[in-house]
Amino acid sequence: MKYYIIAGEASGDLHGANLLKALFKAEPNAQVRFWGGDLMQQVGGTLVKHYKDLAFMGFAEVVMNLRTIFRNMDFCKKDIEAFNPDVIIFIDYPGFNMQIAKWAKKKGFDTHYYISPQIWAWKENRIKAIKRDINQMYVILPFEKDFYEKKHNYKVHFVGHPLIDAVNQFRANDVVDFRKKYNLDDREIIALLPGSRKQEIERLLSVMLAIVNDYPQFQFVIAGAPSQPYEFYKKFIKQENVKFISNDTYSLLNHSYAALVTSGTATLETALFKVPQVVLYKANNISYQIAKRIIKLKYISLVNLIMDKLIVSELIQDDCNTIKIKKEFEKVINNPSRALILDNYEELINVLGKEHASEKVVNIIKTQKSFGA
């Protein structure tokens, strides 16, 4: 069969890569075109657009780049029509994907959505568009199934969280001498994850690095995103006790003692690697003020959201400053707070469900097509 997959961010590239592995295992001759990144490209298929050309963070940034976004949408529609896929699979990235899904459903394409838009957080009225435009929805958070089926009478497939597979597979195969590879000494490693978008990095990396000189007993390592060159990060690094690695975040987390992490998928990845963390978030002030008024969540990190309690500290906007970061950082490097975080991580892993999310998605899609659904 022919598959068209759209992933618009680094996390979507990771999940898309694992989905492609499962797809080619089940159907070696599948024809695939996709929007994604380097990880998906390494698996196979034809890369149409790289996510680094698509990612705009926050309301203000989206408005400023509307012309580019609309141009990309128009190109996407034309590319789908030319390819004429049997199945379109949308991975997260709802602002773009839901618009394409609306068009695709009208054109008669079979629409599948892997990793639901977070309509439980904001714009819940999007459920109308999902019911209308999405043939099959695959959710990865345990509370999402009840949200869709009990509250909105819309059947979905809970497949478990794909990060469980990604992290477990990595840890099982991580045999590299990490410290030797990156010329690190014997001190405990503190991971700095400032995000993958330029706007995130510009706002958060400097404030992360501001605590470095106060902790000479540790070595700090920045996780560079594959979409950004070292030259971009270099201008923020004023301290000596800092190393930089690019496109090897999982190796870094697998060998870290603690972490400062930008809110997003990375908070859950850090938890699955069992690294105590402080979660940071700082946005364009206009975007933040808008978001604060329309997003109805108690927490911003996936770790806390899934467990519905404060497991890891969250420092948001004005609270994301050097004094408060140091205060919360002290907790993650010292007991008893550190031990409590690690205990809560074990509970989180149990809640997230079993492995093989990608295989479940592929099996459901192929079953649906076999029965002509």
N, C-alpha and C positions, 0 to 999 in steps of 0.2 A: 504494500500500500504506500501511498504518498502522504507524508506528514509535514505540516508547517507549524513551527514552534516559535513563540515570541517570549523571550526573557529580556528584561530591560535593565537589569542591575547585576552587580557582582554576585549577590546571593542567588539570584535567578540563574546565573550562569552555572553555579555549582549544582543546583538542583536539576537544571537542564542537562548537565553532563551525566549525572547519575541516571536520569530518565533515558537519555540516549543509549547508555550502556545496556540498560534493561531492554530497551526497544530492539537494538541490534542483536542482542542475545536471543530474543524471541523471534525476530524477523530479520535475518542477516541481509536480505536484499531490499530492505525498506529504503525508500527514497525520502530524504529529509532536507528541507531548507529551514534555516532558523535565524532568528535575531538573538544574539547572546554574546559570548566572549571566548577567551582563549581555551578555557576548560572544555567547552562544548566542541570547539574546533578540533581539539586533540582527539576527541572520540570519533568524529566522523560527520558526514553530511556537509552541506554547503552553507557557510556563514554569509548572511545577507547584509546585516548591520551589526556593528560592535556596540555593546552597551555604553562604552565610554563616550559615544556620540549622542547618547540619549538621556543621560541622568541629570535631571535638574532638581535641586532640593528646595522645598518650601514654596509657599504661594507666590511670593514676590518674584522668585527666580523663574517660576513657570510662566508668569505673565510676561516677563522680560524676554522669554524665548518662545513665545507663542508661534511666531512665524516658522521657526525651525521645526517645532512640534507638528504643526499642520502639514508642513512639507513632508515630514517623515510618515505621517499617517497616509497621505495621498500616495506616496511611493509604496508603502506597505500593501495597500489595497490593490494596486496595479500588479505588484509582484505575486500576491496570492492568486489573483485571477489568471495570470499567465501560467502559474504552476499547477493550478486546479487540484489542490490536495483532497484526499479522502477525509482527512481529519485535521482540524486546527487545534493546537494545544496552547493555551495561554498560561504563562507562569507568573503569578503575582503581578506587579507593575500595573495596577488597576486604572490609573488615569488614562493611559494609552490603550491598554488591552480591552477595556470595556467599550471604548469607542469603536475599535476594530470589530469586536464581537457583535455589536449592534448591526453594523454593516454586513458582516459575514453571515449572520443568521438570515437576514433578509435575502441574501444571495443564494441561500440554500446550503451553505457549508455546515458540516457537523462540528459543533463547537464544544470543546472540553476545557475546563478551567482547573488547573492544578495550583494549589495554594490560594485559598480564597482571599478576595479583598477583605480588609478588616472593617466590614460594615457594622460589626458589633461595637466598634470604637467611635465611628462618626459616619454621617450620611447613611443612616440605616435605610432610608427610602430607596437606596440602590437595589434593594431586594427585588423591586418591581422589574428593573432592567435585567437582573440575574435570572429571574424566572422566565423572562421573555426571550433572552438572548443566549443562555447557556444550557446546552443539552445535558451535560454531566458536570457536577462539581465535586472536586476532591479536596477534602479539608484535612489539615495536619495538626490542629489543636483539639484536644479532647472536648472542650466546652462548645466548640463550633457546631458539632453535630446536633446537640440539643437546641442551640440557638436557631439553626435553620429549620429543623424538623418540627420541634415543639412550638416554637414561637411563630414561625412563618410558613409552616406546612409545605416545606420544600425539601425533597429527599436529596441527601448528599452521601458521599462515600468518605468515611473516616479511614485514612490509610496509614496513620502514624506519622511521626515527624521524620522527614528525610535526613535531617542532620544526625540522627542516631546512627544511620548507616554510614554516613560520610565520616563521622568521627571514629566510629568503631573500626572501619576499614583502615583508616589512616593509622590509628594507634597499633593495629595488628601488624602493619607493614613498616613502621618507623624504626629502621635499624641504623640510620645515619648518626654519626657522632656529631651532634648539633653544635656543641661548644667548639670543637676543633674546626668544623666547617666554617664557622663565623668568627673564629679567633676570640672566643669568650673565655674568661677566667673562671675560677671555681666559686665565685660569689653567686648567691641566688639571683635569678633573673626576674625583672619586672617588665611585663609586656605593656607597651603603649599602642593602643588600637584607635587611631584618630578618625577612622572611617575611610571610605573610598572616593568620596566626592571632594572636589577642590574646596567647595564652600565649607564642608565639615572640617577638613584638615586646617584650613585657614583660621577657623574660629577656636579649634580645640587643641591643636598640637602645642602651641606656645604655653597654654595654661597647664597642660600635662607636664611639659618639660620644666616648668617653674619650680617643681618640688625636688628635682634631681639632686641638686647640690646639698640638700639636707639629709640625704641618705647614701653616704659613701659606702655603706656596707652591702649595697645592692648594685647591680649593673642594669641599666635601663636599655631596652631594645624596642625601636619603633618598627611596627609592622607596616611596610610599604605596600600600597595597593598596586596591582599589576597595571592599572590604567594610568598611574602617575609616575613620572621619572624621578630619580633621586634629586635632580637639580631643583625640583619644586620643593622638596622637603628641606634641603640644605639651608635655605635662608632662615629657617626657624630654629636650627640647632646652634645654640650658643654655648652649651655645656660640653665638657670633655667626657664625662661618664655616660656617653650615649652611643649606642650602635644602631645601625640601620640594616634591615634585611628587606628584600623585595619579594613579593609573591610567594611567601613561605610562612603564612600566618599559623597554619596548623602545627608546623614544627615548633614554632615559637611557643604556642600555647601548651604544647605537650611537654615543654621543658621549663615552664614558668612557675614562679612561686606566688605571684599575685599580678593583677592587671588593672589598668585604667582603660575603660572601654567606652567608645561612643555608642549611644543608644541605637539599637537596631538588631539585626540578626546576630551580630558578633557577641551580644550579651548572652545569648543562648549557647552559642558555640563555646564560649569561655566556660560556662557552667558545665557543659558536657565533658570538657577537658578537666573539670574539677579544679579550676583556678579561682580562688576568691577574688572578687572584683569590686570596683567602684564604677558606677555608670554615670556618664556625663552627657549633657545635652545643652547645646547653645545654638540658637537659630537667628536668622535675620529678625530684628525686633518686630517688624510688621508681620512677618509670617508667624512669629510666636504669639503675638497678641490675637491674631485671627484664630490660630489653632487652639489657644487656651479657651476660647469662647465656644468652639464647636465640637471639640473632642471630649467625649465623656468617659474618661478613664481615671482610675485611682492611681495607676502606675504607668511609666513609659517603657520599662524594660520587659522583654518577653518573659524573663525568669519570674518576675513578680506577678505579671499578668496571669500566667498559667497557674501559678500556685495561689493566686488571690491573697497574697500577703507579702510583706516587705522582707524579702530574703537578702537582697543586695541593696546598698545605698544608692540613691538617685540624686544627683545634683543638677538642677535644671536652671537654665538661663542665669539670673543674677547670683544664684547660689553656686554656680560653677566658677568658683574663684579659688585662688591658691590656699587661703586659710582653711576653707571648708574641705577642699580636696585633701589637704594634709591631715585634718582631723579624721576623715573617713578612711584614709589610707592607713593610718595607725591601727585601725580596727582590723583590717584585712591581713595585716602582717603579724598580729599578736592574738593570742588566745585571751578570753574564751570566744570572742566574736568570730574569729577565723574558724574554729572548730564547729560552731553553730552553722555557719554558711555551708561548710562541707557536708554536714548532716542533712541540711535542707536540699542540697544538690542531689543526694541519693533519692530523696523522696520525689523530687522533680523528675528524675530519670524514670522512675517507676510509673509516674502518671502519664508520661508522654506516649506510651504504647510500645508495641513490638517493632522489630526491624522490617526491612524490605518494602518500604513505602513505594519506591519507584516501580518495583516488579508488580505490586498490587495495581498501580495506575495502569500500566501497560496491559495487564491481564484483563482488567475491566473494559478498557477501550476495545481490545481485540474481541472480547466476548460480545460486547454491544454490536460491533460491526458484523460478527458472524451471524447474529440473530436478526440483523437488519434493522436494529434499533436506531 
